Structures are given as structure tokens and as C-alpha cells.
Amino acid sequence: MTMMDDATQLKQQAAYRAVESIRSGMVVGLGFGSTAIWATRRIAELLKSGELRDIIGIPCARQTEVEARQLGIPIATLETHPVVDVTIDGADEVDPAFNLIKGGGGALLREKIVAQASKREIIIVDDSKIVPALGTRWAVPIEVIAFGHGSQQRFLESLGAKISIRQNQNGDIFRTDQDNLILDCQFGVITDPVALAEQLNGRAGIIEHGLFINLATDVIIASPNGIQHRRRNE
């Protein structure tokens, strides 16, 4: 058995704590990424043992759906189950107001659709993802259609962004599950993420962006000193 490194252990701990919020009979959003996958695996374990029953999973990415099906989690869509009881997902950055940067894995559009359909959005992170302001360490992923993407790049540069078009490891242009492009936009420290999100929302050709505003209800943070569970209303 391969020993997990410290960072992976923290991801697992945060995910397991989040899964404690799930009850039998729930519709559960299954997030995407190296942290959220631990929650999906834990849900599968609890279904197999009988500790959870009648769970319906709504995956946030094709890759999550494939793994969830392999693990035996029943899968549905928002067309058949439009209200999600709880979604467990990761984030690239979390600010003190529970605003997020997400999309490092490229699934930001589906992740946001599922988040907006969720009664409760539990974000699981290690303590390195907690920042005083969004943009401290991470670029904002912005999903654009291929047509006219150069005009979107110029628009984003006019807002102060330094931009790179996301590529796969082999150097090919990365394509999302919707066959769109991602522009990774370094804005630096974002003093007003709400205002920036509104500017991005109003631009044709921008399909979605990685600023998740007022969507997280809970943030579970794993650190070497233990687990913290923060709730928006506290």
C-alpha cells in the first residue's frame, strides 16, 4: 500500500468530515477534483456498507460521473432531480466572505450549475486554499467559446488580466466538457470580486467564470492542527 503524503491526507480528512453531513435518501452533488473525489469514494464506501441508502448522485463533470458509476453510486441529472440537497466540492481559493475561485480542473460551468441548484454547498479544502482576498495565489479560470475568443481576451486584458490559454500536458489546447476554451486570468488581488463577476457576466462569449459568489454555505478546512468547519451564518 502506498502511503499518502501530507497534502493528500488533509484532503481526505476534509472530505470525510463533509460526508458526515449526508443522510440516506439525499440527492448529492458530486464535485470534481483531487479533494472532492475523496468524498465520492467515501459515499460509495458507506453505500456498500449500508450506512447510507438511497443516495442519488449528480456529478459535476464527466470524469466524476465515470468514477461514481464504477464505484456503484446511482447517478441522475438535474432534469430528473432539479433540487440537490447537498453538494461537496473543492476550491482553489476561499476568502473570508466564503467567495471562491474554482475551475482549476476545468469543470467550472457544471460545478456552478450544480452549486446553484443546491440547498447546501460544502467546500472542502486544505488550509493552503484559505486567502485574505481572491486572486492572492490563483488565476480566475474563464470559460469562453472558441468563436471570437481573441475578442474576449482583449476585453479581459482591458480589465487588467494577464492571460494564458489553458493547455493539456501534451501542449494541445484544453477543451472543457462543453468543448469550450479556458482563459486563465491573473487579475492579482481582487478587491471587489462581486463587481468583477458582474462585469464578466455581462460579456457575450464568456460562458462562465470561476468566481463563485455567495454560493458556499460551509467551508471545511483541514490543517495539521485539525479540522475546522465554518458555516456562513456563524
TAHU-V587709 format. One line per field, one symbol per residue. ss: DSSP state (~ for helix, > for strand, _ for the rest). phi: phi as a letter, one per 20 degrees, with the letter a starting at -180 (. if undefined). burial: 1 if it has 9 or more other C-alpha atoms within 8 Angstrom, else 0. Layout:
ss = ???
phi = ???
burial = ???
This chain:
ss = _____~~~~~~~~~~~~~~_______>>>>_____~~~~~~~~~~~~~~______>>>>__~~~~~~~~~~___>________>_>>>>___>>_____>>______~~~~~~~~~_>__>>>>>>~~~>_________>>>>>____~~~~~~~~~~___>>>>_>_____>_______>>>>>>______~~~~~~~~~____>>>>_>>_____>>>>>>__>>>>>>___
phi = .effffffffffffffffffeecgneecfdfcpfeffffgffgfffffenfcclededfeagfffgffffenefdccffecfddfbddbebebcefemfcdcofendgffffgfffeefbdeddbeffeecfbfnfccfefcecfffmffffffffffeoedccefcffenfffcfgemeecdedeemfefcffffgffffedfnefaceeddldfeccdddcgepdddddged
burial = 000000011111111111100100011111111011111111110110000100111111100110011000111111001011111111111111011111100011111101101101111111001110111101111111100010011001100010101110000011110001111111100100100010010000111111111011111111100010000100
